[in-house]
């Protein structure tokens, strides 16, 4: 039984304002998606990696196969994130019974957290890395506060998100495109109970130029 990871690096990243797809922006001299490749290459819990990139950027990526021996396929992304994940799943090796989905926008994922998500997925069938909400959260109606939510019940979903291959395939085939913001949401809609794996810290998502600066600072401290 083996675990594979799909690294989704096909987004445009317009909020970063870099003029190039976000995953290809350099962080401390290395393209953003390669930080994730390094982490999953180093994880003993992962046997294979599939990289999903914008179709126009496929040429020139062949050298990655030499640098990252676990990388088994580089495939083009689709019009929506769900399409990109489906393309990645189709390219996963047949022997992978557990599949993790990771956003290339999270370059600081810890190796220990990768292993914990794989272990939880094997035990429960579906598991996601997440962090508890620390701010007070307001539900609003337009510009007016409708009520305050109990933050003890709220978690910020991250990646990796892990699923048995059967669960991931079923959730993607059962839900229309453009209807979910992450893979956990698709699994929830078909009745799967998704387990929370608490993040051990530092797994930030790069969305804005400020996030890129923070990520660069955190990497230098490691």
Order of alpha helices (4+ residues) and beta strands (2+ residues): beta-beta-beta-alpha-beta-alpha-beta-alpha-beta-alpha-beta-beta-beta-beta-alpha-alpha-beta-alpha
